[in-house]
Amino acid sequence: MIDLMVRIQEAKAHINRHLVEVPEIGLILGSGLGVVADSIESPVQIPYKNIPHFPVSTVEGHAGQFVAGRFMGKKVIAMQGRFHYYEGYSIQDITFPVRVMKALGVEHVILTNAAGGLNPDFTGGSLMLITDQINIMGVNPLIGPNDSNLGPRFPDVSNIYDHAFNQKILEASKTMAIDLKQGVYFYFTGPSYETPAEVKLAAMLGGDAVGMSTAPEALVAAHMGMKVTGISCITNMAAGIQKTPLNHAEVVEVAQRVQSTFIRLVSRIVEIA
């Protein structure tokens, strides 16, 4: 198996051949939310399939490419689509792009996702600022040999979603008249939606939203000392709370319906980052 640092450097070298500037902010755009990348100025598109050691996105609503350029005056690189553990990739493979982002120069990563609501104050179309996360699935991307050049063996993740920056986002959302919720993201691996009993457990343990991504990426970013921001688009209420059957088409449709508000919020987050 090729050493992780070697794979990172080979992927970085390929991407660097296409970049005009060193990116400072990374965006990972979830299901139905990739439209943000359409606002990037002078975009450079880099398909995942051409990048050494990269997985390929298989989920509907994920374009499967990096888009780099300027956004709100900042140098950014955005992932239109991400990778998930349920696609059959290892937990290390799905977080590999975050490590490559760091190698490219990214210091702040903004993670977005479509999620199911657990908090009764939420409705389909709510936006939630992630304040913390719960991962009890038994999969952690930091399991295995640790390279101290990437981060410590036992990283402190008590401030995984930067509290000080989150406060700035909340203040900005108020001035924009955006009803931004706050909450804890509960990670399940998927691909099946959660059972009503699992949803009840997640809520009892303190979850406000549930989803199949983001948590592993946040752990890897924190391991490398990156600032992390997370935004969930609540596309539906979780099983047992929502009475109609869950389906991915609904997830994408609701994400697209609130995309104008989502774009405004993410644009402001990048601007103040």
N, C-alpha and C positions, 0 to 999 in steps of 0.2 A: 504494500500500500504506500502511495506517495505521501511524504510528510506534509502535514497541514500547512506549514509555513511555505513550502514549495508550491503547493496548490494555490495558496493565496497570492503569491507573487506572480505566478503564471496567469491567473485570471486578471490581476491588476495590470499586468503588462499589456494584455489584449485591450482592455478598456481604455487604458491611457493613450493608446494609439488613436483613439477616436475623440478624446476629450480636448476641448479648447482651453478650459480653465480647471484648476483644482477645486472640486466641490467642497463646500463647508457644511451643507445640510443634506441629509438623506431623507427621502420620503418612501415609505412602503405603503402602497395603495391597495386596499382590499376589494372584495367583490362589489362591482358596480360603482367603485369610487375612483377608478383610474382616470376619469375625465379631468382631474386636477392637472395631470401632465399635459393636457392639451393647451394649458395656459402658459407653459414654459416657452420663453423667447429663444429664438435661434436654436431650436431643439436638435440634439444629436441622438439618434435612436440606435440602440445596441441590442439586438436580439439575444436572449439568453442562450439559444441553441448554438451560437457562435463562440461563446465564452468558454474557455477550458475549465473543465471540472464542474460546470454548472448543471444543476437539474433543469428540467423543462416543465413549465407550468402546464397543468392538465385541466384546470378548473374553468368552467364557463364564466365569462365576465373578467377573465384575467388575460391581458394582451400578451404577456410573456416577453417583456423587454425593459431595458433601462432607457430613460429619457433624461438627458443632461442639458443644462443651459442656465439661463437666468430666470428667476421667479421672484417677484417683489423686490428686485434689486439684489437678491442673494444668489450665490453660485450653488446650484442644487443638482442632485442626481436622484431621480425617482424610479422606483420599481413599479411598473404597471403589471401587477400580479405578483404573487408570492408563492412559496412552496409550503406544503403541509405534510405533517407526519402521516396522515391517512392516505396520502398518495403512494405510500410505500417507500419513501425516502427515509434515511436515517435521521434522527433528531439533529445530528451534526451537519448533515447535508442541507437541511432546510434553513439552517442559520448561517450557512457559509456566506451568503451574500452580505450579511451584516459585517462579517469579518473583512470581506473585500472592501466594503464601503469605508471602514476604518483605515485600511491600508491606503486607500485613495486620498484620504485627507479629511473625511467626514468626522465631525466632532459632536454633532447633534442629530439624532435620528427621530423622525416623527412617524409613529406607527398608527395606521388606521385599519379599521376592520368593520365588517358587518356582524352584528351580534344579536342574540336573543335577550329580551328584557326579563329580569327577575324582580326588579323593584316595582311595586305596584304604582309608583308615581310616574313610571315611564309609559310611553305609548309608542306604537310603530311610527318611526320618523324622528324620535328624540335623538339628540346627540349627547354623548356622555364623555366627559373628561375622565380618563382612567387615573385613579389616585393610588391604586395598589393592585396586586394580582394574587390569585391562589392557584397553585399547581400541585395537585396531589395525585397526578396520573402515573407517577413512577418513572417518568421520562424527563431527563434534564440534559441539555446540550453540553453541560460542563463535565459530565461523566466521562472518565477515561483519562489518559495521560494529560497533564497540564503543562503547557509551554509558558514559562514565566515571562517571555517576551510579549505575550498577548495579554496576560493578566494574572492575578494571584490565584493560588490553589483554592482558597476559601474567600471569595469576594463578599463584601458587605453589600446587601441589596435592600437595606432599610429605607433608602431614598431612591428606589429604582425608577420611579416616575418623579422627576425633580420637583419637589414641593414648592420651592421658591418660584420656579418658572410657571408652575401650574397656577399660582396665585395671580401672576401677570395675565395669564390666559383668561381667568375668571373675570378679572377687572375689565379686560378688553371686550369680552363677550357682553358684559352689561352695557357698555357704551354703544355696542352694535345692536342692542335689543335682541340678542340671541339667547334663548332659554337653554343654557348649557347645563346639563345635569352633571353630577359627580358620582363616581362609584368604583367599586372593586370588580375587576374582570376575573371571571372564573374559567379556567382552561380545561376543556375536555378534548381528547384527541380526535373525535369523530371517526369515520364519516357519518355514522348514524346520528340523527338528532337525539338529544337527551330524552330519557324516559321521564314521565311526570315525577317518579320517585327520585330520580337523580336531580331534577330541577328543584324539588323540595329540599333535598340535602344541600345543594349549592347555596340556596337562599338561607338556610339555617346556619351555614358556616360563614355567612357574611358576604356572599356574592350579590352584585347588583345587575350583572350582565354575564352571559355565558357565550363562549365561542371556541373556535377550533384553530386559532392562530395566535400571534402577537406575544404570548407569554415566553416561548422559547427565544424569540428574537430579542425581547427586552432583557432576558437574562444574559445573553451573549454580549449585547451592547454594554450592559452594566459591568460585565467582566472586564471589558476593555476600557472602562472609564469614560464611556460616551454619555452625554446627556440624553435622556429618553423622555419623549412625550407620547401619550397615547390618546386617540380619539375613537370611540365606538359609535357607529351609526346603528341605533336600535331599529332593526328592520321588522321585527315581530316580537310578540311576547312568547316566552318559552313554552314548551309542551306542558300541558296541564293547567297553564294560565290562559294561553290562547286556546280557544275551543275548536278552531278549524285546523285541519292537517297542515303540517309545515312542509314547505317545498322551496327549493333554491330559486325558482323563477320569481317567487314573491320577494325573496331577499334582494335580488338584483333590481326588481321593479321599485321597491321602496327606496333603496339607495339612490336610484336615478331620480326619484321624485323629490328628494330633499337635497339633490346635488348642488343647487344654487346656494343654499345656506351653508352647506358643507364647504364649498369652494371659498365662500366669504370668510369662514372661520379659519380654514387652513391657511389662506392667504395672509390673514392677520397674524397667525402664529408664526409663519415664516418671517414676516416683516419685523416682528419684535424679538425674534430669536437672536 
